[in-house]
Amino acid sequence: MSKINSVTIEYQVRKDICNCCYQRLPESKTSGFREFKFSKENMMSYAQWAEITEDKEEFEVMVEEFVYETIHFFAVDIDDKLIIDSDEITKVKQFISDCVSA
């Protein structure tokens, strides 16, 4: 049985502001789907997930915060809106739960 060391999720980006002149675009532009890979090593160093998973509400908030902040920092322009389906967040929650219980 092999251990999974990462999880990849899909996201989209919506642009409302022009990168050149910083004016609001007449119509928002939404990208196609992109992928972002979370490694077990980086994910586990972000927070004390073992403790956080004990409080379901805190876990829900922390995972969503972690996903959005990480992707926004590494892969999205500051003015762009990040769009992530709840099923993709659920994949990360499951991955963290699996890592903590391993």
DSSP file with accessible surface (Angstrom, degrees, kcal/mol):
  #  RESIDUE AA STRUCTURE BP1 BP2  ACC     N-H-->O    O-->H-N    N-H-->O    O-->H-N    TCO  KAPPA ALPHA  PHI   PSI    X-CA   Y-CA   Z-CA
    1    1 A M              0   0  241      0, 0.0     2,-0.3     0, 0.0     0, 0.0   0.000 360.0 360.0 360.0 125.7    0.0    0.0    0.0
    2    2 A S        -     0   0  105      1,-0.0     2,-0.4     0, 0.0     0, 0.0  -0.660 360.0-124.9 -93.0 147.2    1.5    3.3   -1.0
    3    3 A K        -     0   0  167     -2,-0.3     2,-0.5     2,-0.0    -1,-0.0  -0.738  19.3-131.2 -88.7 136.6    1.3    6.5    1.0
    4    4 A I        -     0   0  121     -2,-0.4     3,-0.1     1,-0.1    -1,-0.0  -0.755  22.2-176.9 -88.3 126.8   -0.2    9.5   -0.7
    5    5 A N        +     0   0  103     -2,-0.5    35,-3.1     1,-0.1    36,-0.4   0.331  61.9  24.8-107.2   4.2    2.1   12.6   -0.1
    6    6 A S  E     -A   39   0A  32     33,-0.3     2,-0.4    34,-0.1    33,-0.2  -0.986  56.4-146.7-159.4 164.6    0.0   15.2   -1.9
    7    7 A V  E     -A   38   0A  21     31,-2.2    31,-3.4    -2,-0.3     2,-0.5  -0.995  14.1-153.2-136.2 137.7   -3.5   16.2   -3.0
    8    8 A T  E     -A   37   0A  50     -2,-0.4     2,-0.3    29,-0.2    29,-0.2  -0.952  14.5-175.6-114.6 131.3   -4.3   18.3   -6.1
    9    9 A I  E     -A   36   0A   0     27,-2.6    27,-2.4    -2,-0.5     2,-0.3  -0.870  20.2-124.5-123.3 160.1   -7.3   20.4   -6.4
   10   10 A E  E     +A   35   0A  74     -2,-0.3    75,-0.4    25,-0.2     2,-0.3  -0.779  32.0 166.1-101.8 148.6   -8.9   22.5   -9.1
   11   11 A Y  E     -A   34   0A  11     23,-2.2    23,-2.9    -2,-0.3     2,-0.3  -0.943  21.5-141.6-149.9 167.7   -9.7   26.2   -8.9
   12   12 A Q  E     -B   83   0B  45     71,-2.6    71,-3.0    -2,-0.3     2,-0.4  -0.908  10.5-140.1-130.0 162.2  -10.6   29.1  -11.1
   13   13 A V  E     -B   82   0B   3     19,-0.3    18,-3.0    -2,-0.3     2,-0.5  -0.978   7.4-156.6-124.7 134.8   -9.7   32.8  -11.1
   14   14 A R  E     -BC  81  30B  74     67,-2.9    67,-2.8    -2,-0.4     2,-0.5  -0.962   8.2-154.3-113.0 124.9  -12.0   35.7  -11.8
   15   15 A K  E     + C   0  29B  51     14,-3.3    14,-2.2    -2,-0.5    65,-0.1  -0.861  25.8 161.3 -98.5 126.9  -10.5   38.9  -12.9
   16   16 A D  E     +     0   0B  27     -2,-0.5     9,-3.0    63,-0.4     2,-0.4   0.494  65.8  55.3-112.9 -13.9  -12.4   42.1  -12.3
   17   17 A I  E    S- C   0  24B  38      7,-0.3     7,-0.2    62,-0.1     2,-0.2  -0.973  85.2-114.8-128.7 136.9   -9.5   44.6  -12.7
   18   18 A C     >  -     0   0   33      5,-2.7     4,-1.4    -2,-0.4     5,-0.0  -0.475  16.8-144.0 -68.2 133.6   -7.1   45.1  -15.6
   19   19 A N  T  4 S+     0   0   70     -2,-0.2    -1,-0.1     1,-0.2    60,-0.0   0.722  96.0  47.9 -71.2 -21.9   -3.5   44.2  -14.7
   20   20 A C  T  4 S+     0   0  116      3,-0.1    -1,-0.2     1,-0.1    -2,-0.0   0.938 129.7  12.3 -84.5 -52.6   -2.2   47.0  -16.9
   21   21 A C  T  4 S-     0   0   69      2,-0.1    -2,-0.2     0, 0.0     3,-0.1   0.463  89.2-128.9-110.0  -3.1   -4.2   50.1  -15.9
   22   22 A Y     <  +     0   0  155     -4,-1.4     2,-0.3     1,-0.2    -3,-0.1   0.726  59.3 142.0  60.5  24.6   -6.0   48.8  -12.8
   23   23 A Q        -     0   0  131      1,-0.1    -5,-2.7    -5,-0.0    -1,-0.2  -0.674  62.5 -96.2 -90.2 151.2   -9.4   49.9  -14.1
   24   24 A R  E     -C   17   0B 176     -2,-0.3    -7,-0.3    -7,-0.2    -1,-0.1  -0.447  42.5-119.8 -65.8 132.5  -12.5   47.8  -13.5
   25   25 A L  E     -     0   0B  34     -9,-3.0     3,-0.1    -2,-0.2    -1,-0.1  -0.506  12.0-127.9 -72.1 144.0  -13.1   45.5  -16.4
   26   26 A P  E    S+     0   0B 136      0, 0.0     2,-0.4     0, 0.0    -1,-0.1   0.860  99.1  21.6 -60.8 -32.7  -16.5   46.0  -18.2
   27   27 A E  E    S-     0   0B 159    -12,-0.0   -12,-0.1    -3,-0.0     2,-0.0  -0.999  89.6-116.1-136.0 133.4  -17.0   42.2  -17.8
   28   28 A S  E     -     0   0B  58     -2,-0.4     2,-0.5    -3,-0.1   -12,-0.2  -0.349  26.6-142.7 -63.9 146.9  -15.4   39.9  -15.4
   29   29 A K  E     -C   15   0B 137    -14,-2.2   -14,-3.3    -2,-0.0     2,-0.5  -0.969  10.3-160.3-116.6 126.2  -13.2   37.2  -16.9
   30   30 A T  E     -C   14   0B  77     -2,-0.5   -16,-0.2   -16,-0.2   -18,-0.0  -0.906  14.5-135.6-107.8 130.8  -13.2   33.7  -15.4
   31   31 A S        -     0   0   24    -18,-3.0     3,-0.1    -2,-0.5    -1,-0.0  -0.222  24.3-101.0 -72.6 169.0  -10.3   31.4  -16.2
   32   32 A G        -     0   0   54      1,-0.2   -19,-0.3   -20,-0.1     2,-0.2  -0.167  63.8 -62.5 -73.1-178.6  -10.5   27.8  -17.1
   33   33 A F        -     0   0  132    -21,-0.1     2,-0.3   -23,-0.1   -21,-0.2  -0.478  56.5-171.7 -73.2 138.6   -9.8   25.3  -14.4
   34   34 A R  E     -A   11   0A 101    -23,-2.9   -23,-2.2    -2,-0.2     2,-0.4  -0.832  14.7-128.6-120.9 165.1   -6.3   25.3  -13.0
   35   35 A E  E     -A   10   0A 133     -2,-0.3     2,-0.4   -25,-0.2   -25,-0.2  -0.898  15.6-170.8-120.4 147.1   -4.7   22.9  -10.6
   36   36 A F  E     -A    9   0A  34    -27,-2.4   -27,-2.6    -2,-0.4     2,-0.5  -0.999  13.4-147.5-135.3 132.4   -2.8   23.4   -7.3
   37   37 A K  E     -A    8   0A 137     -2,-0.4     2,-0.5   -29,-0.2   -29,-0.2  -0.877   5.5-160.2-106.0 124.9   -0.9   20.6   -5.5
   38   38 A F  E     -A    7   0A   7    -31,-3.4   -31,-2.2    -2,-0.5     2,-0.2  -0.909  13.4-145.9-101.2 124.1   -0.6   20.6   -1.7
   39   39 A S  E  >  -A    6   0A  36     -2,-0.5     4,-2.4   -33,-0.2   -33,-0.3  -0.615  16.4-127.5 -87.6 150.7    2.2   18.5   -0.4
   40   40 A K  H  > S+     0   0   57    -35,-3.1     4,-2.8    -2,-0.2     5,-0.2   0.918 108.7  54.8 -59.8 -43.5    1.8   16.6    2.9
   41   41 A E  H  > S+     0   0  158    -36,-0.4     4,-1.2     1,-0.2    -1,-0.2   0.933 112.6  40.3 -59.1 -50.1    5.0   18.2    4.2
   42   42 A N  H  > S+     0   0  105      1,-0.2     4,-0.6     2,-0.2    -1,-0.2   0.889 115.8  51.8 -67.8 -38.4    3.9   21.8    3.6
   43   43 A M  H >X S+     0   0    1     -4,-2.4     3,-1.0     1,-0.2     4,-0.7   0.927 109.2  48.6 -64.9 -43.6    0.4   21.2    4.8
   44   44 A M  H 3< S+     0   0   63     -4,-2.8     5,-0.3     1,-0.3    -1,-0.2   0.760 108.2  55.0 -72.0 -21.8    1.4   19.6    8.0
   45   45 A S  H 3< S+     0   0   95     -4,-1.2    -1,-0.3    -5,-0.2    -2,-0.2   0.612  94.1  72.2 -84.6  -9.2    3.8   22.4    8.8
   46   46 A Y  H << S-     0   0   82     -3,-1.0     2,-0.3    -4,-0.6    -1,-0.2   0.883 112.0 -12.5 -72.5 -39.9    1.1   25.0    8.5
   47   47 A A  S  < S-     0   0   16     -4,-0.7     2,-1.8    -3,-0.2     3,-0.2  -0.959  74.4 -89.2-154.2 170.0   -0.8   24.2   11.7
   48   48 A Q    >>  +     0   0  130     -2,-0.3     4,-2.2     1,-0.2     3,-0.7  -0.573  50.2 173.3 -85.0  74.4   -1.2   21.7   14.5
   49   49 A W  H 3>  +     0   0    3     -2,-1.8     4,-2.8    -5,-0.3    -1,-0.2   0.826  68.5  63.2 -60.0 -34.0   -3.8   19.7   12.5
   50   50 A A  H 34 S+     0   0   55      1,-0.2     4,-0.4     2,-0.2    -1,-0.2   0.915 111.4  38.2 -58.0 -41.9   -4.0   16.9   15.1
   51   51 A E  H X4 S+     0   0  126     -3,-0.7     3,-1.0     1,-0.2     4,-0.4   0.895 115.5  53.0 -73.3 -41.2   -5.3   19.4   17.7
   52   52 A I  H >< S+     0   0   13     -4,-2.2     3,-1.6     1,-0.3     7,-0.5   0.866  98.9  62.7 -66.8 -35.2   -7.5   21.3   15.2
   53   53 A T  T 3< S+     0   0   43     -4,-2.8    -1,-0.3     1,-0.3    -2,-0.2   0.720  90.1  70.2 -65.3 -17.7   -9.3   18.2   13.9
   54   54 A E  T <  S+     0   0  167     -3,-1.0     2,-0.7    -4,-0.4    -1,-0.3   0.769  95.9  55.7 -68.7 -26.1  -10.7   17.7   17.4
   55   55 A D  S <> S-     0   0   80     -3,-1.6     4,-2.8    -4,-0.4     5,-0.2  -0.901  74.1-163.1-110.4 103.4  -12.9   20.7   17.0
   56   56 A K  H  > S+     0   0  152     -2,-0.7     4,-2.4     1,-0.2    -1,-0.2   0.878  87.8  49.1 -56.5 -42.6  -15.0   20.2   13.8
   57   57 A E  H  > S+     0   0  154      1,-0.2     4,-2.0     2,-0.2    -1,-0.2   0.934 113.3  45.6 -65.6 -45.6  -16.0   23.9   13.4
   58   58 A E  H  > S+     0   0   89      1,-0.2     4,-3.0     2,-0.2     5,-0.2   0.905 111.6  53.7 -63.7 -39.9  -12.4   25.1   13.8
   59   59 A F  H  X S+     0   0   16     -4,-2.8     4,-2.6    -7,-0.5     5,-0.3   0.937 107.3  50.8 -60.3 -46.3  -11.2   22.5   11.4
   60   60 A E  H  X S+     0   0   64     -4,-2.4     4,-1.9    -5,-0.2    -1,-0.2   0.935 114.8  43.1 -56.9 -48.3  -13.7   23.5    8.8
   61   61 A V  H  X S+     0   0   78     -4,-2.0     4,-2.6     1,-0.2    -2,-0.2   0.928 114.4  49.5 -66.2 -46.0  -12.6   27.2    9.1
   62   62 A M  H  X S+     0   0   37     -4,-3.0     4,-2.8     2,-0.2    -1,-0.2   0.888 110.1  49.7 -64.6 -40.6   -8.9   26.5    9.2
   63   63 A V  H  X S+     0   0    0     -4,-2.6     4,-2.8    -5,-0.2     5,-0.2   0.951 113.1  46.1 -65.1 -47.1   -8.8   24.2    6.2
   64   64 A E  H  X S+     0   0   92     -4,-1.9     4,-2.5    -5,-0.3     5,-0.3   0.935 114.6  48.3 -61.1 -43.7  -10.7   26.7    4.0
   65   65 A E  H  X S+     0   0   86     -4,-2.6     4,-2.7     1,-0.2     5,-0.3   0.928 112.0  49.7 -60.1 -47.3   -8.5   29.5    5.2
   66   66 A F  H  X S+     0   0    7     -4,-2.8     4,-2.4    -5,-0.2     5,-0.3   0.929 112.2  47.0 -58.2 -47.8   -5.4   27.4    4.5
   67   67 A V  H  X S+     0   0    0     -4,-2.8     4,-2.4     2,-0.2     5,-0.3   0.957 116.2  42.8 -62.4 -52.1   -6.5   26.5    1.0
   68   68 A Y  H  X S+     0   0   68     -4,-2.5     4,-2.5    -5,-0.2     5,-0.2   0.932 116.5  46.9 -63.0 -45.8   -7.5   30.0    0.0
   69   69 A E  H  X S+     0   0  100     -4,-2.7     4,-2.3    -5,-0.3    -1,-0.2   0.910 113.9  47.8 -63.8 -42.3   -4.4   31.7    1.5
   70   70 A T  H  X S+     0   0   21     -4,-2.4     4,-2.4    -5,-0.3     5,-0.3   0.953 116.0  41.5 -66.4 -49.3   -2.0   29.2    0.1
   71   71 A I  H  X>S+     0   0    0     -4,-2.4     4,-2.9    -5,-0.3     5,-0.6   0.930 114.9  52.0 -65.7 -41.6   -3.3   29.3   -3.5
   72   72 A H  H  X5S+     0   0   53     -4,-2.5     4,-1.0    -5,-0.3    -1,-0.2   0.915 112.6  46.0 -61.7 -39.8   -3.8   33.1   -3.4
   73   73 A F  H  <5S+     0   0  163     -4,-2.3    -1,-0.2    -5,-0.2    -2,-0.2   0.927 124.4  29.3 -68.2 -45.0   -0.2   33.6   -2.2
   74   74 A F  H  <5S+     0   0  142     -4,-2.4    -2,-0.2    -5,-0.2    -1,-0.2   0.715 133.4  18.8 -91.8 -22.5    1.5   31.2   -4.7
   75   75 A A  H  <5S+     0   0   35     -4,-2.9     2,-0.4    -5,-0.3    -3,-0.2   0.471 104.3  67.6-134.7  -0.4   -0.7   31.2   -7.8
   76   76 A V  S  <<S-     0   0   16     -4,-1.0    -1,-0.1    -5,-0.6     2,-0.1  -0.970  73.5-112.7-132.7 141.8   -3.1   34.2   -8.0
   77   77 A D    >   -     0   0   81     -2,-0.4     3,-1.7     1,-0.1    -3,-0.0  -0.407  36.5-114.0 -65.4 149.3   -2.7   38.0   -8.5
   78   78 A I  T 3  S+     0   0  141      1,-0.3    -1,-0.1    -2,-0.1    -5,-0.0   0.803 113.8  48.4 -57.7 -34.3   -3.6   40.0   -5.5
   79   79 A D  T 3  S+     0   0   70    -62,-0.1   -63,-0.4     2,-0.1    -1,-0.3   0.536  93.2  97.2 -86.6  -6.0   -6.6   41.7   -7.2
   80   80 A D  S <  S-     0   0    8     -3,-1.7     2,-0.5   -65,-0.1   -65,-0.2  -0.533  72.2-125.5 -86.5 151.7   -8.1   38.4   -8.6
   81   81 A K  E     -B   14   0B 101    -67,-2.8   -67,-2.9    -2,-0.2     2,-0.4  -0.817  19.4-138.9 -97.9 132.5  -10.9   36.5   -6.9
   82   82 A L  E     -B   13   0B   8     -2,-0.5     2,-0.5   -69,-0.2   -69,-0.2  -0.751  13.5-162.8 -92.7 132.1  -10.3   32.8   -6.2
   83   83 A I  E     +B   12   0B  54    -71,-3.0   -71,-2.6    -2,-0.4     2,-0.4  -0.969  14.1 170.4-120.5 117.8  -13.1   30.4   -6.9
   84   84 A I        -     0   0   14     -2,-0.5   -73,-0.1   -73,-0.2     2,-0.1  -0.991  30.2-127.8-130.5 125.7  -12.9   26.9   -5.3
   85   85 A D    >>  -     0   0   89     -2,-0.4     4,-1.4   -75,-0.4     3,-1.2  -0.391  23.0-120.6 -68.1 146.2  -15.7   24.4   -5.3
   86   86 A S  H 3> S+     0   0   81      1,-0.3     4,-2.4     2,-0.2     5,-0.1   0.803 112.3  62.9 -61.0 -28.4  -16.7   23.0   -1.9
   87   87 A D  H 3> S+     0   0  105      1,-0.2     4,-1.5     2,-0.2    -1,-0.3   0.850 101.5  51.7 -63.9 -32.7  -15.9   19.5   -3.2
   88   88 A E  H <> S+     0   0   25     -3,-1.2     4,-1.5     2,-0.2    -1,-0.2   0.896 108.7  49.3 -71.0 -39.3  -12.3   20.5   -3.7
   89   89 A I  H  X S+     0   0    8     -4,-1.4     4,-2.5     1,-0.2    -2,-0.2   0.911 107.4  56.4 -63.6 -39.8  -12.1   21.9   -0.1
   90   90 A T  H  X S+     0   0   72     -4,-2.4     4,-2.6     1,-0.2    -1,-0.2   0.876 101.8  56.3 -60.2 -37.6  -13.6   18.5    1.0
   91   91 A K  H  X S+     0   0   90     -4,-1.5     4,-2.3     1,-0.2    -1,-0.2   0.914 109.0  46.4 -60.0 -41.5  -10.7   16.7   -0.7
   92   92 A V  H  X S+     0   0    0     -4,-1.5     4,-2.8     2,-0.2     5,-0.2   0.916 110.6  52.5 -69.0 -41.9   -8.2   18.7    1.3
   93   93 A K  H  X S+     0   0   31     -4,-2.5     4,-2.6     1,-0.2    -2,-0.2   0.935 111.9  46.3 -57.5 -45.4  -10.1   18.1    4.6
   94   94 A Q  H  X S+     0   0  107     -4,-2.6     4,-2.7     2,-0.2    -1,-0.2   0.912 111.2  51.9 -64.6 -42.0  -10.1   14.4    3.9
   95   95 A F  H  X S+     0   0   17     -4,-2.3     4,-2.4    -5,-0.2    -2,-0.2   0.931 111.7  46.3 -61.2 -44.9   -6.4   14.5    3.0
   96   96 A I  H  X S+     0   0    0     -4,-2.8     4,-2.7     2,-0.2     5,-0.2   0.936 112.2  50.8 -64.0 -44.8   -5.5   16.3    6.3
   97   97 A S  H  X S+     0   0   41     -4,-2.6     4,-2.3    -5,-0.2    -1,-0.2   0.916 111.4  48.4 -58.2 -43.6   -7.7   13.9    8.3
   98   98 A D  H  X S+     0   0   81     -4,-2.7     4,-0.9     1,-0.2    -1,-0.2   0.893 111.7  49.4 -63.7 -41.1   -5.9   10.9    6.7
   99   99 A C  H  < S+     0   0   16     -4,-2.4     3,-0.3     2,-0.2    -2,-0.2   0.894 112.1  48.1 -65.1 -40.1   -2.5   12.4    7.4
  100  100 A V  H  < S+     0   0   43     -4,-2.7    -2,-0.2     1,-0.2    -1,-0.2   0.896 113.8  46.0 -69.2 -38.3   -3.4   13.1   11.0
  101  101 A S  H  <        0   0   97     -4,-2.3    -1,-0.2    -5,-0.2    -2,-0.2   0.607 360.0 360.0 -82.6  -9.5   -4.8    9.6   11.6
  102  102 A A     <        0   0  104     -4,-0.9    -3,-0.0    -3,-0.3    -4,-0.0  -0.271 360.0 360.0 -74.5 360.0   -1.8    7.9    9.9
